Each structure stands twice: as C-alpha cells, then as structure tokens.
Amino acid sequence: MIRRLGSLAGKRIYFGYDRYIRPELIAYRDALGVHGDLIDAVDDAQLHYLTSAELVCTAVQADPESFGVLCCGTGMGMSIAANKFRGIYAARCMSVEDAELARTINNSNMLCLAAKQGFELNQAILDTFVRTAYTGRKLDELELITRFEGAPAPSLRVVRRTA
C-alpha cells in the first residue's frame, strides 16, 4: 500500500462512524459517493467508534485498492484505533492543508474527521484528501515506518538523573 502512487479518486471507500454522529452529518456518506464506490462499514447494533474503526480497517486491509473514512465527534479516537492496524495509515485532518499533507507526504489511506468541525469544512477536507495524489515523496521514511508495524520494542537503557 505504501508504494501506491496517485490519488484515491474512483477507489472503493469504506465509511464508518459512531453513535454520536448527528443525522445531518450522514451527508458525509452522500458526499463520499461522488468519489468512488461507497460501502458503509458499521455495526448498526452497536455503532461504537471502536467497532466501526475495526470494520473499516479490516475492510481496507483486505481490499488494498480502497481507502477509509472514519468520523466521530473529535476524530481522535478513530485515528488512534485505526493506526493500530497493520497497513493502515490514518490521519486526523482538521484542515485542508492537513489533508493535502496527509496524502502528499504520508500517503495516508484512512481519513479521520471530527464531526464537531461541521459539514462544510469536512467536505473540503474530504475533497482534498481524495483528489491529492501521492507522488512518492519521502518513500524511504514511509518504508521505515512500515518496519515499526509489529516490531518488538527495542530494549532501551533508562538513565535517571537527579537534580
């Protein structure tokens, strides 16, 4: 995934959200359909952010030509949970610039949105995230990041200093 160049336009999109998302914010789902094939990945019985994050992340893992969008109140919990999955590079984007950099520098395949920001800003973030192409910038650093996935923690020597 990390070497995949280009934009995400036209790709399959997995969308997840939590039980606190306001009904009008389901418009995100409709807006996503403009960009590619949309699949809701939520457990209607629970609608918990962790359940949605797991469903979306495992779907993207199984479908490497896809990407995901997770939306909750702040986007923080979704981002933390999503980044626990191998091959998922989630970015919580709070601005259009964040979305552009998440794609151009980090080749993110998971966008996490804060519903509290409102539809208009999140729509602009979403559009930028999908349309911005990854061109291979900093690929060596991204490949180093992938080595962190599942690697055992290095043994470190802790030095205590007293004043």
C-alpha positions in Angstrom: 0.0 0.0 0.0 2.7 2.5 1.0 4.1 2.4 -2.5 0.8 3.1 -4.3 1.1 6.3 -6.3 -1.7 8.6 -7.4 -4.9 9.9 -5.9 -7.7 8.0 -4.3 -10.4 9.3 -6.7 -12.6 6.5 -8.0 -11.4 4.0 -5.4 -13.7 1.9 -3.2 -14.4 3.8 0.1 -15.3 2.2 3.4 -17.1 4.6 5.7 -17.6 4.3 9.5 -18.9 6.4 12.2 -20.1 6.2 15.8 -23.5 6.6 17.6 -22.9 10.3 18.3 -22.8 11.4 14.7 -25.7 13.7 14.1 -28.2 12.7 11.4 -27.3 15.7 9.2 -23.7 14.5 9.1 -24.7 11.4 7.3 -24.4 13.8 4.4 -20.7 12.9 4.5 -21.7 9.5 3.3 -23.6 11.0 0.4 -20.6 13.3 -0.4 -18.3 10.3 -0.4 -20.3 8.6 -3.1 -19.1 11.3 -5.6 -15.6 10.0 -5.2 -16.0 6.2 -5.7 -17.9 3.1 -4.7 -19.1 3.6 -1.1 -19.6 0.9 1.4 -20.9 1.6 4.9 -18.9 -0.4 7.4 -20.8 -0.1 10.7 -22.4 -2.4 13.1 -25.9 -1.0 13.4 -26.5 -2.8 16.7 -23.5 -1.1 18.4 -22.5 2.0 16.5 -19.5 2.3 18.7 -16.4 4.1 17.3 -14.1 1.1 18.0 -16.4 -1.3 16.3 -16.7 1.0 13.2 -12.9 1.6 13.2 -12.3 -2.2 13.3 -14.8 -2.9 10.5 -13.4 -0.2 8.2 -9.8 -1.0 8.9 -10.1 -4.7 8.3 -12.1 -4.0 5.1 -9.3 -1.7 3.8 -6.7 -4.3 4.8 -8.5 -6.9 2.7 -9.0 -4.5 -0.2 -5.7 -2.7 -0.7 -7.0 -0.6 -3.6 -9.6 1.0 -1.3 -9.4 3.6 1.4 -11.4 4.5 4.5 -13.1 7.5 6.1 -13.9 7.4 9.8 -16.0 10.1 11.5 -16.7 10.7 15.2 -17.0 13.7 17.4 -13.3 14.7 17.5 -11.7 12.1 15.1 -9.1 11.4 17.7 -10.4 8.0 19.0 -10.9 6.8 15.5 -7.4 7.8 14.5 -5.8 6.2 17.5 -7.7 2.9 16.9 -7.2 2.9 13.1 -3.4 3.3 13.5 -3.2 0.0 15.5 -4.0 -2.0 12.3 -1.1 -3.1 10.1 -1.1 -1.3 6.7 -3.5 1.4 7.9 -2.1 5.0 7.8 -4.8 7.1 9.4 -4.6 10.9 9.6 -6.9 13.0 11.7 -7.3 16.1 9.5 -8.5 19.3 10.9 -7.8 21.5 7.8 -7.5 21.3 4.1 -3.7 21.6 4.5 -3.7 18.6 6.9 -5.5 16.6 4.2 -3.1 17.6 1.5 0.0 16.8 3.6 -1.5 13.5 4.8 -1.6 12.4 1.2 1.5 14.1 -0.3 3.9 13.3 2.5 2.4 10.3 4.3 0.3 8.5 1.6 -2.5 8.1 4.2 -5.2 5.6 3.3 -7.6 6.5 6.2 -9.1 9.9 6.8 -10.4 10.6 10.3 -12.8 13.5 10.5 -14.1 15.5 13.5 -17.9 15.9 13.2 -17.7 18.8 15.5 -16.0 20.8 12.8 -19.1 20.9 10.6 -20.0 19.7 7.2 -18.6 22.5 5.0 -15.0 22.3 6.4 -15.1 18.5 6.4 -16.4 18.4 2.8 -13.4 20.5 1.8 -11.0 18.2 3.8 -12.5 15.1 2.2 -12.3 16.5 -1.3 -8.7 17.5 -0.8 -7.8 14.1 0.7 -9.3 12.1 -2.2 -8.0 14.3 -5.0 -4.5 14.8 -3.8 -2.0 12.4 -5.4 0.9 10.7 -3.6 3.9 11.0 -5.9 6.5 9.0 -3.9 7.7 11.8 -1.7 9.7 10.6 1.4 9.1 6.9 0.4 12.2 5.8 2.3 10.8 7.3 5.5 7.4 5.7 4.9 9.1 2.3 4.4 10.9 2.8 7.7 7.5 3.4 9.4 6.2 0.2 8.0 9.0 -1.6 9.7 7.6 -0.4 13.1 4.4 -2.4 12.5 4.6 -5.5 14.7 8.2 -5.0 15.5 9.2 -5.7 19.1 10.0 -2.7 21.2 13.8 -2.0 21.3 15.4 -2.5 24.7 16.4 0.9 26.0 18.6 1.9 28.8 16.8 4.3 31.1 19.1 6.8 32.8 17.7 8.6 35.9 19.2 11.9 36.7 18.6 13.7 39.9 18.9 17.4 40.3 
